[in-house]
Amino acid sequence: MRDLERCAHLGTASLGVWRRRDALRVLTRDELALDIGEGTIHCPLPGVCMDGGFQPSDEHWLAIAVLASSASVPTQLRAKDDVSALVALGCGRTAARVHGIPLIDDHDPATQADDQYHHDVAVFRHLRDMRSTPHPDRPTQTLHRFQLRLDRSDVVQHESGLFLTTHLRTLYDLTSLVSPEALVCAIDWCLHHGKVTVEQLEAFIVGHKGWRSTRAFSRAVALADARAESPHETLTRLLLKPLWPALTPQVRLYDERGRIVARFDHADEEIRLAVESDGRIGHSGQAMKAKDDRRDRRTSLQHGYATERVTWFEVRRLQSATRARILAVRDARRAKLSRAA
């Protein structure tokens, strides 16, 4: 019987991820070492195995983090149970990725940030951080293990059966793990998609006043805006809004018949100046650039709106120069309209 057939039943309750000790119940050490060497079996972290040949997904990393920190994957928890019975569950950046919350420092070519190689798990006894075995062709993966105070309301079960922190608790835990602007981007996304409400965020802050990260979390919540439709729009707002209070997100421009002509990422309606956040994907390529140019000409010639565009690289690496450029255009626009009046 081939090794893969003998291992087929492993990981059936944990997304195809299993512990090394479970593999050794059906394989000899030599057989397991051979499969790992040939790439048939992959060990993303010491003591944890999965089928080789593909990149682990965010859900896989949830299972990897839990299995690397507990003897098994718990699949049941009643409402009255103490969450410490879970032994380990996904939190922080790992939970955020499974929830779909964008983390702007996960593989950002503008800043060279590579947080995607960092994973987080909540445990209920002290465990050291864990790193993957050095490999010349693979980046080092790091599992950070935190002892967190968690209530039953802080925990939710993923469709796979694995447990992780809720959207709300995940946002709070991100406060100590990501940059302030990355945290605001995450909060904006959750507000925009209805995963949390402002009332829930404020109630959490009131209920956790004495906690270490609450003040920083409160500052991020105060800067959040549910109207942001992407992290790029959030970063543009954070860059300009403090010095340009009149800048408003998601401004709609209507024609004389009441039809929407354009929807600007940000705009100052008084001076008719828009600021568009050109994302890394959505506005790339010659065809999309030509479309943007046509819209800018139409809104300028027919409706008197000027448009400035900022790229991802500008809001991530050239903040001072970008802020100065946009605000100079704003001031010139105000002066021109003042003279015309």
Contacts in CASP RR format, 6 or more apart in sequence:
PFRMAT RR
TARGET T0000
AUTHOR 0000-0000-0000
METHOD contacts of the structure
MODEL  1
MRDLERCAHLGTASLGVWRRRDALRVLTRDELALDIGEGTIHCPLPGVCM
DGGFQPSDEHWLAIAVLASSASVPTQLRAKDDVSALVALGCGRTAARVHG
IPLIDDHDPATQADDQYHHDVAVFRHLRDMRSTPHPDRPTQTLHRFQLRL
DRSDVVQHESGLFLTTHLRTLYDLTSLVSPEALVCAIDWCLHHGKVTVEQ
LEAFIVGHKGWRSTRAFSRAVALADARAESPHETLTRLLLKPLWPALTPQ
VRLYDERGRIVARFDHADEEIRLAVESDGRIGHSGQAMKAKDDRRDRRTS
LQHGYATERVTWFEVRRLQSATRARILAVRDARRAKLSRAA
3 27 0 8 1.000
3 31 0 8 1.000
3 35 0 8 1.000
3 40 0 8 1.000
4 40 0 8 1.000
4 51 0 8 1.000
6 26 0 8 1.000
6 27 0 8 1.000
7 18 0 8 1.000
7 23 0 8 1.000
7 26 0 8 1.000
7 27 0 8 1.000
7 41 0 8 1.000
10 16 0 8 1.000
10 18 0 8 1.000
10 22 0 8 1.000
10 23 0 8 1.000
10 26 0 8 1.000
10 49 0 8 1.000
11 17 0 8 1.000
11 18 0 8 1.000
11 22 0 8 1.000
13 73 0 8 1.000
13 75 0 8 1.000
13 161 0 8 1.000
14 63 0 8 1.000
14 66 0 8 1.000
14 67 0 8 1.000
14 73 0 8 1.000
14 160 0 8 1.000
14 162 0 8 1.000
15 59 0 8 1.000
15 60 0 8 1.000
15 62 0 8 1.000
15 63 0 8 1.000
15 160 0 8 1.000
15 162 0 8 1.000
16 50 0 8 1.000
16 51 0 8 1.000
16 60 0 8 1.000
16 63 0 8 1.000
17 48 0 8 1.000
17 49 0 8 1.000
17 50 0 8 1.000
17 56 0 8 1.000
17 60 0 8 1.000
17 63 0 8 1.000
17 64 0 8 1.000
17 67 0 8 1.000
18 48 0 8 1.000
18 49 0 8 1.000
18 50 0 8 1.000
18 67 0 8 1.000
19 47 0 8 1.000
19 48 0 8 1.000
19 49 0 8 1.000
19 67 0 8 1.000
19 71 0 8 1.000
20 32 0 8 1.000
20 43 0 8 1.000
20 46 0 8 1.000
20 47 0 8 1.000
20 48 0 8 1.000
20 49 0 8 1.000
21 47 0 8 1.000
23 32 0 8 1.000
23 41 0 8 1.000
23 49 0 8 1.000
24 32 0 8 1.000
27 35 0 8 1.000
32 41 0 8 1.000
32 49 0 8 1.000
35 41 0 8 1.000
36 42 0 8 1.000
36 43 0 8 1.000
36 49 0 8 1.000
39 52 0 8 1.000
39 53 0 8 1.000
40 51 0 8 1.000
40 52 0 8 1.000
41 49 0 8 1.000
41 50 0 8 1.000
41 51 0 8 1.000
41 52 0 8 1.000
42 49 0 8 1.000
42 50 0 8 1.000
42 51 0 8 1.000
42 52 0 8 1.000
42 53 0 8 1.000
42 56 0 8 1.000
43 49 0 8 1.000
43 132 0 8 1.000
43 133 0 8 1.000
44 50 0 8 1.000
44 56 0 8 1.000
44 60 0 8 1.000
44 61 0 8 1.000
44 64 0 8 1.000
44 132 0 8 1.000
44 141 0 8 1.000
45 64 0 8 1.000
45 68 0 8 1.000
45 130 0 8 1.000
45 131 0 8 1.000
45 132 0 8 1.000
45 141 0 8 1.000
45 143 0 8 1.000
46 68 0 8 1.000
46 130 0 8 1.000
46 132 0 8 1.000
46 133 0 8 1.000
47 68 0 8 1.000
48 64 0 8 1.000
48 67 0 8 1.000
48 68 0 8 1.000
50 56 0 8 1.000
50 60 0 8 1.000
50 64 0 8 1.000
56 64 0 8 1.000
58 94 0 8 1.000
58 97 0 8 1.000
58 98 0 8 1.000
58 100 0 8 1.000
59 98 0 8 1.000
59 158 0 8 1.000
59 160 0 8 1.000
59 162 0 8 1.000
61 94 0 8 1.000
61 97 0 8 1.000
61 119 0 8 1.000
62 90 0 8 1.000
62 94 0 8 1.000
62 95 0 8 1.000
62 98 0 8 1.000
62 158 0 8 1.000
62 160 0 8 1.000
62 162 0 8 1.000
62 164 0 8 1.000
63 73 0 8 1.000
63 160 0 8 1.000
63 162 0 8 1.000
64 119 0 8 1.000
64 143 0 8 1.000
65 88 0 8 1.000
65 90 0 8 1.000
65 94 0 8 1.000
65 119 0 8 1.000
65 120 0 8 1.000
65 121 0 8 1.000
65 143 0 8 1.000
66 73 0 8 1.000
66 88 0 8 1.000
66 89 0 8 1.000
66 90 0 8 1.000
66 121 0 8 1.000
66 162 0 8 1.000
66 163 0 8 1.000
67 73 0 8 1.000
68 121 0 8 1.000
68 130 0 8 1.000
68 143 0 8 1.000
69 87 0 8 1.000
69 88 0 8 1.000
69 121 0 8 1.000
69 123 0 8 1.000
69 127 0 8 1.000
69 143 0 8 1.000
69 145 0 8 1.000
70 86 0 8 1.000
70 87 0 8 1.000
70 88 0 8 1.000
70 123 0 8 1.000
71 87 0 8 1.000
73 161 0 8 1.000
73 162 0 8 1.000
74 85 0 8 1.000
74 86 0 8 1.000
74 87 0 8 1.000
74 163 0 8 1.000
75 161 0 8 1.000
75 162 0 8 1.000
77 83 0 8 1.000
77 85 0 8 1.000
77 86 0 8 1.000
77 152 0 8 1.000
77 155 0 8 1.000
77 157 0 8 1.000
77 163 0 8 1.000
79 152 0 8 1.000
81 152 0 8 1.000
82 152 0 8 1.000
83 89 0 8 1.000
83 150 0 8 1.000
83 151 0 8 1.000
83 152 0 8 1.000
83 154 0 8 1.000
83 155 0 8 1.000
84 124 0 8 1.000
86 124 0 8 1.000
86 155 0 8 1.000
86 163 0 8 1.000
87 123 0 8 1.000
87 124 0 8 1.000
88 121 0 8 1.000
88 122 0 8 1.000
88 123 0 8 1.000
88 124 0 8 1.000
88 145 0 8 1.000
89 121 0 8 1.000
89 122 0 8 1.000
89 150 0 8 1.000
89 155 0 8 1.000
89 162 0 8 1.000
89 163 0 8 1.000
89 164 0 8 1.000
89 165 0 8 1.000
90 98 0 8 1.000
90 120 0 8 1.000
90 121 0 8 1.000
90 122 0 8 1.000
90 162 0 8 1.000
90 163 0 8 1.000
90 164 0 8 1.000
90 165 0 8 1.000
91 120 0 8 1.000
91 121 0 8 1.000
91 122 0 8 1.000
91 146 0 8 1.000
91 148 0 8 1.000
91 164 0 8 1.000
91 165 0 8 1.000
91 169 0 8 1.000
91 170 0 8 1.000
91 173 0 8 1.000
92 120 0 8 1.000
92 165 0 8 1.000
92 170 0 8 1.000
92 173 0 8 1.000
92 174 0 8 1.000
92 177 0 8 1.000
93 103 0 8 1.000
93 106 0 8 1.000
93 115 0 8 1.000
93 118 0 8 1.000
93 119 0 8 1.000
93 120 0 8 1.000
93 174 0 8 1.000
93 177 0 8 1.000
93 178 0 8 1.000
94 119 0 8 1.000
94 120 0 8 1.000
94 121 0 8 1.000
94 164 0 8 1.000
95 120 0 8 1.000
95 164 0 8 1.000
95 165 0 8 1.000
95 170 0 8 1.000
95 173 0 8 1.000
96 103 0 8 1.000
96 170 0 8 1.000
96 174 0 8 1.000
96 186 0 8 1.000
97 103 0 8 1.000
97 106 0 8 1.000
98 158 0 8 1.000
98 164 0 8 1.000
99 164 0 8 1.000
99 167 0 8 1.000
99 170 0 8 1.000
99 195 0 8 1.000
101 167 0 8 1.000
101 170 0 8 1.000
101 171 0 8 1.000
101 186 0 8 1.000
101 189 0 8 1.000
101 190 0 8 1.000
101 195 0 8 1.000
102 185 0 8 1.000
102 186 0 8 1.000
102 189 0 8 1.000
102 231 0 8 1.000
103 115 0 8 1.000
103 116 0 8 1.000
103 174 0 8 1.000
103 178 0 8 1.000
103 182 0 8 1.000
103 186 0 8 1.000
104 113 0 8 1.000
104 181 0 8 1.000
104 182 0 8 1.000
104 185 0 8 1.000
104 231 0 8 1.000
104 235 0 8 1.000
104 316 0 8 1.000
105 111 0 8 1.000
105 113 0 8 1.000
105 114 0 8 1.000
105 115 0 8 1.000
105 178 0 8 1.000
105 179 0 8 1.000
105 182 0 8 1.000
106 113 0 8 1.000
106 114 0 8 1.000
106 115 0 8 1.000
106 116 0 8 1.000
107 113 0 8 1.000
107 114 0 8 1.000
107 115 0 8 1.000
107 116 0 8 1.000
108 316 0 8 1.000
109 280 0 8 1.000
110 312 0 8 1.000
110 313 0 8 1.000
110 316 0 8 1.000
110 317 0 8 1.000
111 316 0 8 1.000
111 317 0 8 1.000
114 139 0 8 1.000
115 178 0 8 1.000
117 139 0 8 1.000
117 140 0 8 1.000
117 141 0 8 1.000
117 142 0 8 1.000
118 141 0 8 1.000
118 142 0 8 1.000
118 144 0 8 1.000
119 141 0 8 1.000
119 142 0 8 1.000
119 143 0 8 1.000
119 144 0 8 1.000
120 143 0 8 1.000
120 144 0 8 1.000
120 145 0 8 1.000
120 146 0 8 1.000
120 173 0 8 1.000
120 177 0 8 1.000
121 143 0 8 1.000
121 144 0 8 1.000
121 145 0 8 1.000
121 146 0 8 1.000
122 145 0 8 1.000
122 146 0 8 1.000
122 147 0 8 1.000
122 148 0 8 1.000
122 150 0 8 1.000
122 165 0 8 1.000
123 145 0 8 1.000
123 146 0 8 1.000
123 147 0 8 1.000
124 147 0 8 1.000
125 147 0 8 1.000
126 147 0 8 1.000
127 145 0 8 1.000
128 145 0 8 1.000
129 142 0 8 1.000
129 143 0 8 1.000
129 144 0 8 1.000
129 145 0 8 1.000
130 142 0 8 1.000
130 143 0 8 1.000
130 145 0 8 1.000
131 140 0 8 1.000
131 141 0 8 1.000
131 142 0 8 1.000
131 143 0 8 1.000
132 138 0 8 1.000
132 140 0 8 1.000
132 141 0 8 1.000
132 142 0 8 1.000
134 140 0 8 1.000
144 177 0 8 1.000
146 173 0 8 1.000
148 173 0 8 1.000
150 165 0 8 1.000
150 169 0 8 1.000
153 166 0 8 1.000
154 165 0 8 1.000
154 166 0 8 1.000
154 168 0 8 1.000
154 169 0 8 1.000
155 163 0 8 1.000
155 164 0 8 1.000
155 165 0 8 1.000
155 166 0 8 1.000
155 169 0 8 1.000
156 163 0 8 1.000
156 164 0 8 1.000
156 165 0 8 1.000
156 166 0 8 1.000
157 163 0 8 1.000
158 164 0 8 1.000
164 170 0 8 1.000
165 173 0 8 1.000
167 190 0 8 1.000
167 195 0 8 1.000
167 196 0 8 1.000
168 196 0 8 1.000
168 200 0 8 1.000
168 201 0 8 1.000
168 204 0 8 1.000
171 183 0 8 1.000
171 186 0 8 1.000
171 187 0 8 1.000
171 190 0 8 1.000
171 196 0 8 1.000
171 201 0 8 1.000
171 217 0 8 1.000
172 204 0 8 1.000
172 208 0 8 1.000
172 213 0 8 1.000
172 214 0 8 1.000
172 217 0 8 1.000
174 182 0 8 1.000
174 183 0 8 1.000
174 186 0 8 1.000
175 183 0 8 1.000
175 213 0 8 1.000
175 216 0 8 1.000
175 217 0 8 1.000
175 220 0 8 1.000
176 212 0 8 1.000
176 213 0 8 1.000
176 216 0 8 1.000
178 186 0 8 1.000
180 216 0 8 1.000
180 219 0 8 1.000
180 220 0 8 1.000
181 234 0 8 1.000
181 235 0 8 1.000
181 238 0 8 1.000
183 217 0 8 1.000
183 220 0 8 1.000
184 220 0 8 1.000
184 223 0 8 1.000
184 224 0 8 1.000
184 234 0 8 1.000
184 238 0 8 1.000
185 228 0 8 1.000
185 231 0 8 1.000
185 234 0 8 1.000
185 235 0 8 1.000
187 196 0 8 1.000
187 201 0 8 1.000
187 220 0 8 1.000
187 221 0 8 1.000
187 224 0 8 1.000
188 224 0 8 1.000
188 225 0 8 1.000
188 226 0 8 1.000
188 228 0 8 1.000
188 231 0 8 1.000
188 234 0 8 1.000
189 195 0 8 1.000
189 228 0 8 1.000
189 231 0 8 1.000
190 196 0 8 1.000
191 197 0 8 1.000
191 198 0 8 1.000
191 224 0 8 1.000
191 225 0 8 1.000
191 226 0 8 1.000
192 226 0 8 1.000
192 227 0 8 1.000
192 228 0 8 1.000
192 229 0 8 1.000
194 226 0 8 1.000
198 221 0 8 1.000
198 224 0 8 1.000
198 226 0 8 1.000
201 221 0 8 1.000
201 224 0 8 1.000
202 221 0 8 1.000
204 217 0 8 1.000
205 214 0 8 1.000
205 217 0 8 1.000
205 218 0 8 1.000
205 221 0 8 1.000
208 214 0 8 1.000
223 238 0 8 1.000
225 234 0 8 1.000
225 237 0 8 1.000
225 249 0 8 1.000
227 249 0 8 1.000
227 250 0 8 1.000
228 234 0 8 1.000
228 237 0 8 1.000
228 249 0 8 1.000
229 250 0 8 1.000
229 265 0 8 1.000
230 277 0 8 1.000
230 279 0 8 1.000
232 277 0 8 1.000
232 278 0 8 1.000
232 279 0 8 1.000
232 280 0 8 1.000
232 312 0 8 1.000
232 315 0 8 1.000
233 249 0 8 1.000
233 265 0 8 1.000
233 266 0 8 1.000
233 277 0 8 1.000
235 277 0 8 1.000
235 315 0 8 1.000
235 316 0 8 1.000
236 265 0 8 1.000
236 266 0 8 1.000
236 275 0 8 1.000
236 277 0 8 1.000
236 310 0 8 1.000
236 315 0 8 1.000
237 247 0 8 1.000
237 249 0 8 1.000
237 266 0 8 1.000
239 310 0 8 1.000
239 315 0 8 1.000
239 319 0 8 1.000
239 322 0 8 1.000
239 323 0 8 1.000
240 247 0 8 1.000
240 266 0 8 1.000
240 275 0 8 1.000
240 323 0 8 1.000
240 326 0 8 1.000
240 327 0 8 1.000
241 247 0 8 1.000
243 323 0 8 1.000
243 327 0 8 1.000
244 268 0 8 1.000
244 327 0 8 1.000
244 330 0 8 1.000
246 268 0 8 1.000
246 269 0 8 1.000
246 270 0 8 1.000
246 271 0 8 1.000
247 266 0 8 1.000
247 267 0 8 1.000
247 268 0 8 1.000
247 275 0 8 1.000
248 266 0 8 1.000
248 267 0 8 1.000
248 268 0 8 1.000
248 269 0 8 1.000
249 265 0 8 1.000
249 266 0 8 1.000
250 263 0 8 1.000
250 264 0 8 1.000
250 265 0 8 1.000
250 266 0 8 1.000
251 263 0 8 1.000
251 264 0 8 1.000
251 266 0 8 1.000
251 267 0 8 1.000
251 269 0 8 1.000
251 274 0 8 1.000
252 260 0 8 1.000
252 262 0 8 1.000
252 263 0 8 1.000
252 264 0 8 1.000
253 260 0 8 1.000
253 261 0 8 1.000
253 262 0 8 1.000
253 263 0 8 1.000
253 264 0 8 1.000
253 267 0 8 1.000
253 299 0 8 1.000
253 303 0 8 1.000
253 305 0 8 1.000
254 260 0 8 1.000
254 261 0 8 1.000
255 261 0 8 1.000
255 302 0 8 1.000
255 303 0 8 1.000
261 298 0 8 1.000
261 299 0 8 1.000
261 302 0 8 1.000
261 303 0 8 1.000
262 274 0 8 1.000
262 295 0 8 1.000
262 298 0 8 1.000
262 299 0 8 1.000
262 305 0 8 1.000
264 274 0 8 1.000
264 275 0 8 1.000
264 276 0 8 1.000
264 305 0 8 1.000
264 307 0 8 1.000
265 274 0 8 1.000
265 275 0 8 1.000
265 276 0 8 1.000
265 277 0 8 1.000
266 274 0 8 1.000
266 275 0 8 1.000
266 276 0 8 1.000
266 277 0 8 1.000
267 273 0 8 1.000
267 274 0 8 1.000
267 275 0 8 1.000
267 305 0 8 1.000
268 330 0 8 1.000
271 330 0 8 1.000
271 333 0 8 1.000
271 334 0 8 1.000
271 337 0 8 1.000
272 303 0 8 1.000
272 304 0 8 1.000
272 305 0 8 1.000
272 306 0 8 1.000
272 333 0 8 1.000
273 305 0 8 1.000
273 306 0 8 1.000
273 307 0 8 1.000
273 308 0 8 1.000
273 329 0 8 1.000
273 330 0 8 1.000
273 333 0 8 1.000
274 299 0 8 1.000
274 305 0 8 1.000
274 306 0 8 1.000
274 307 0 8 1.000
274 308 0 8 1.000
275 307 0 8 1.000
275 308 0 8 1.000
275 309 0 8 1.000
275 310 0 8 1.000
275 326 0 8 1.000
276 292 0 8 1.000
276 307 0 8 1.000
276 308 0 8 1.000
276 309 0 8 1.000
276 310 0 8 1.000
277 309 0 8 1.000
277 310 0 8 1.000
277 315 0 8 1.000
278 292 0 8 1.000
278 309 0 8 1.000
278 310 0 8 1.000
278 311 0 8 1.000
278 312 0 8 1.000
279 311 0 8 1.000
279 312 0 8 1.000
280 312 0 8 1.000
282 288 0 8 1.000
283 289 0 8 1.000
283 292 0 8 1.000
283 309 0 8 1.000
292 309 0 8 1.000
296 307 0 8 1.000
299 305 0 8 1.000
299 307 0 8 1.000
300 306 0 8 1.000
300 307 0 8 1.000
306 329 0 8 1.000
306 333 0 8 1.000
308 325 0 8 1.000
308 326 0 8 1.000
308 329 0 8 1.000
310 322 0 8 1.000
310 326 0 8 1.000
314 321 0 8 1.000
314 322 0 8 1.000
315 322 0 8 1.000
END
